[in-house]
């Protein structure tokens, strides 16, 4: 998928655990893991906003676009 998720980077910068982030955002650790590992098909703006508020960051700090390798 061309969208990469950098929640791990922000967690490390904030010295915060996945469990703490999930608690503070109001989602389950399992759902946060799906998002964090890039397996989510979608993310609600409300969840993205809560992540940004708790991590004190911008959406672009958590999500970035990467070109897909196309073997031709």
N, C-alpha and C positions, 0 to 999 in steps of 0.2 A: 504494500500500500504506500502511496507516495506521501502520506502524512505521517510524520514521526512525532512521537510523544516524549517529551523530556521532563516528565514529572520527577523521575529519579534525580535529575540534576538539581532541581529546585529543592527537593527533600534533603539532599546532601548539603546544599548551601545553607538551608535553614536548620540543619541538624534536627530534623523531625522524622519520626517513624511513620510508616504507612498507616498503622493503627491510629496514631494520634491525628493524622491528617483526615482519615476517614471519619473519625469521631467529630472533629471540628467542622467538617464540610457537611456532615449529615448523610453520608452514604455508607454502605457496607464495605468492609475491607475487601470482600470478594469482587464487588463492582469496581472498586478503585483499582484492584489488581488487573481486571480486564482492560480498563482504560490505560493504566500505566504500561502494560505490556503490549499495547498497540493492537489489541484484539477487538476493540469496540468498533461497532459500525457507525455509531453516532454519539454525540455528547450534547446534552441539553445546555442551552445558554445559561440557565440558572446554576447548573453544576459548574460550568466553566467560570462563571462569575464568583461563585463561592470558593473555588480553588484559588483563583487570583486574589481574592480578599484575604484568605487564610495565609497564603504563601507570599503575600505582598509583592505581586508580580503582574505582568501584562500577559494576555493570551498568547502573544508571540514568544514568550519565555517558555511556554508549555507545549506549543504546537508549532511545527515547521513543515514546509513542503520540501520533498526530495524528489528529484526526477527519477523515474523508473528506468532501469537498464533494459533496453530493448535490443535483443540480439537479432541482428538482421543479416 
